[in-house]
Amino acid sequence: MNYDLIVSGAGPAGSVTAAAVAQAGYRVLVLEKDSSCRSPCAGYIGNTINIELPRCCTIQSKIRKMRTYFPDMSFHDFQLNGFVVDRSSFDMALAIAAEESGAHIRWQSPLIDLTGDCVRFRGGEAFGTIIVGADGVFSRVASLLGERRQRAAFCAQYHLRGIEPLPEPDTCEIFFDADYAPGGYVWVYPIGHNSAKVGLGTTVAGSRSPHKYLDAFISESSVAERLSGERTKYMAGALPIDGLREKLCYGNVLLVGDSSGMADPVTGAGINNAMLAGEIAGKTIINALENDDTTLLGQYETRIGRLLGRPLARSLEKRKKLDRYCASNELLQRHLPEVWVTFEEYWA
Ligand SMILES: Cc1cc2nc3c(=O)[nH]c(=O)nc-3n(C[C@H](O)[C@H](O)[C@H](O)COP(=O)(O)OP(=O)(O)OC[C@H]3O[C@@H](n4cnc5c(N)ncnc54)[C@H](O)[C@@H]3O)c2cc1C
């Protein structure tokens, strides 16, 4: 089959790109390796940019405050404005929107190989004028293009049910502690009464797996008592912490979202950037197709560089600092305000 666009990956980056291009009347195929959308994620989305929430996505809580704990458990509060979504329903709603715009999604069809305009996937092959790699942190498309594997944070998360109510229902909590989340942090996002998503990310290959670190935090840390409840929905995943790749456009191929390092190297947040990049990729692809000129795809790299280059470069600098402090609670205690976004020192 011939398509104008073939997208690898039905996460936020892939579905937003596919929807935009299909909406303009082009033939779009999305290849997704899994049988449905199920990216592991805390699902926090900040209201910092104007993204349109997909219909029928479940909002689990509104967040108005972030409480960041130092290793000694002193804390710092910061007002913010965001919400927590059920990530599977969120991604599924975006995928359905892409289908409703005319894109064809093939589930359980991982992209295997890519040569010129020919894409081989489990179960067949197809030809695309333009190809988008939106297949996440360990992108197959990026590796087929000869790109190196990105440095990643490895994460684990539970839904905890029947826990003690958190101090304030619209407050999420962030814990920095080298003993439980070396190189990263622990998050607690309230989702309704007596429930929370509790997870962590680590960047240091320590003596424990992220799963073991998380179990230890929930059962041994100074907040263990109020987190003792039923542990459900365990999930594990990874996100890129290397910052934006230098190259995002390779002839007729674009990298969008985590495949190109668009998640923030310190906070790990990547949904907003993935969707924003999907919109920009979509517009650039439509322009290239309208003009029958794939050299116009280079504009995607320029636009993304202008928009995300600076903030991601700053965050990468902070990540390098955090790497120096992360093994020691004493250093973390002293330097946390320099490396975490809710402190003024971060922006100085
Ligand atoms: C535990 C955890 C918690 C997180 N919490 C947050 C948060 O609260 N807020 C936030 O903003 N960000 C969070 N992130 C980061 C966020 O999930 C990502 O930045 C975001 O999902 C990137 O979107 P994407 O579409 O680029 O990639 P993904 O969402 O990873 O989607 C990639 C898709 O490609 C598919 N795929 C992979 N390989 C292939 C292949 N060969 N062929 C076809 N399909 C393939 C995958 O199955 C997947 O569906 C978290 C990440 C993790 C791991």
The ligand as a MOL file (V3000), in Angstrom:
LIG
                    3D

  0  0  0     0  0            999 V3000
M  V30 BEGIN CTAB
M  V30 COUNTS 53 58 0 0 0
M  V30 BEGIN ATOM
M  V30 1 C 6.7600 6.3000 34.5180 0
M  V30 2 C 6.6770 7.5280 33.6860 0
M  V30 3 C 5.9500 8.6210 34.1450 0
M  V30 4 C 5.8270 9.7780 33.3520 0
M  V30 5 N 5.0680 10.7970 33.8270 0
M  V30 6 C 4.8880 11.8930 33.0560 0
M  V30 7 C 4.0180 12.9360 33.4820 0
M  V30 8 O 3.4020 12.8740 34.5450 0
M  V30 9 N 3.8730 14.0260 32.6750 0
M  V30 10 C 4.5340 14.1280 31.4770 0
M  V30 11 O 4.3630 15.1600 30.7800 0
M  V30 12 N 5.3500 13.1520 31.0430 0
M  V30 13 C 5.5330 12.0330 31.7800 0
M  V30 14 N 6.3250 11.0250 31.3260 0
M  V30 15 C 6.9690 11.1690 30.0010 0
M  V30 16 C 5.9440 10.9100 28.9000 0
M  V30 17 O 5.3130 9.6650 29.1090 0
M  V30 18 C 6.6090 10.9390 27.5170 0
M  V30 19 O 7.4440 12.0590 27.4080 0
M  V30 20 C 5.5580 10.9720 26.3950 0
M  V30 21 O 4.7510 9.8270 26.4580 0
M  V30 22 C 6.2320 11.0560 25.0290 0
M  V30 23 O 5.2520 10.8220 24.0250 0
M  V30 24 P 5.6770 10.1160 22.6580 0
M  V30 25 O 4.4420 10.0230 21.8450 0
M  V30 26 O 6.8760 10.7540 22.1110 0
M  V30 27 O 6.1640 8.6490 23.0920 0
M  V30 28 P 5.3700 7.4790 23.8050 0
M  V30 29 O 4.2480 7.9880 24.6020 0
M  V30 30 O 6.4050 6.6530 24.4790 0
M  V30 31 O 4.7380 6.6500 22.5940 0
M  V30 32 C 5.5480 5.8700 21.7580 0
M  V30 33 C 4.6590 4.7990 21.1280 0
M  V30 34 O 5.4390 4.0890 20.1740 0
M  V30 35 C 5.1710 2.7020 20.2910 0
M  V30 36 N 6.3150 1.9870 19.7090 0
M  V30 37 C 7.5390 1.7520 20.2590 0
M  V30 38 N 8.3150 1.0660 19.3780 0
M  V30 39 C 7.5750 0.8860 18.2630 0
M  V30 40 C 7.8300 0.2680 17.0020 0
M  V30 41 N 9.0060 -0.3180 16.7010 0
M  V30 42 N 6.8220 0.2560 16.0800 0
M  V30 43 C 5.6170 0.8300 16.3570 0
M  V30 44 N 5.3140 1.4150 17.5290 0
M  V30 45 C 6.3030 1.4630 18.4640 0
M  V30 46 C 4.9670 2.4980 21.7800 0
M  V30 47 O 4.2490 1.3040 22.0480 0
M  V30 48 C 4.1730 3.7500 22.1380 0
M  V30 49 O 2.7980 3.5730 21.9810 0
M  V30 50 C 6.4860 9.8420 32.0860 0
M  V30 51 C 7.2350 8.7670 31.6300 0
M  V30 52 C 7.3270 7.6140 32.4000 0
M  V30 53 C 8.1320 6.4450 31.8910 0
M  V30 END ATOM
M  V30 BEGIN BOND
M  V30 1 1 1 2
M  V30 2 1 2 3
M  V30 3 2 2 52
M  V30 4 2 3 4
M  V30 5 1 4 5
M  V30 6 1 4 50
M  V30 7 2 5 6
M  V30 8 1 6 7
M  V30 9 1 6 13
M  V30 10 2 7 8
M  V30 11 1 7 9
M  V30 12 1 9 10
M  V30 13 2 10 11
M  V30 14 1 10 12
M  V30 15 2 12 13
M  V30 16 1 13 14
M  V30 17 1 14 15
M  V30 18 1 14 50
M  V30 19 1 15 16
M  V30 20 1 16 17
M  V30 21 1 16 18
M  V30 22 1 18 19
M  V30 23 1 18 20
M  V30 24 1 20 21
M  V30 25 1 20 22
M  V30 26 1 22 23
M  V30 27 1 23 24
M  V30 28 2 24 25
M  V30 29 1 24 26
M  V30 30 1 24 27
M  V30 31 1 27 28
M  V30 32 2 28 29
M  V30 33 1 28 30
M  V30 34 1 28 31
M  V30 35 1 31 32
M  V30 36 1 32 33
M  V30 37 1 33 34
M  V30 38 1 33 48
M  V30 39 1 34 35
M  V30 40 1 35 36
M  V30 41 1 35 46
M  V30 42 1 36 37
M  V30 43 1 36 45
M  V30 44 2 37 38
M  V30 45 1 38 39
M  V30 46 1 39 40
M  V30 47 2 39 45
M  V30 48 1 40 41
M  V30 49 2 40 42
M  V30 50 1 42 43
M  V30 51 2 43 44
M  V30 52 1 44 45
M  V30 53 1 46 47
M  V30 54 1 46 48
M  V30 55 1 48 49
M  V30 56 2 50 51
M  V30 57 1 51 52
M  V30 58 1 52 53
M  V30 END BOND
M  V30 END CTAB
M  END
